[in-house]
């Protein structure tokens, strides 16, 4: 009877030891995941902390680019008008030089 109790206790101890080893292994895996998640969180918070400045800078650059584009569009219209006037003047000059019949 005593031998049976000792064997049952040894089996229970072995099962508990096996479960404890598995729990310890799972705990280590979770700890590694936690370290990875903390590193990812740190990197993402650094990126997100600087992103408002980044986006504000990009918006300012886009605004300046739009203004410059509008200025260039105005200059293009003026050049087109000037070329139109030169073409019109050239046409009148040719008429003036043509002998009358």
Protein Blocks (a to p, Z undefined) as FASTA:
>chain_A
ZZmmmmmmmmmmmmmmmmmmmmmmmmmmmmmmmmmmmmmmmmmmmmmmmmmmmmmmmmmm
mmmmmmmmmmmmmmmmmmmmmmmmmmmmmmmmmmmmpccZZ
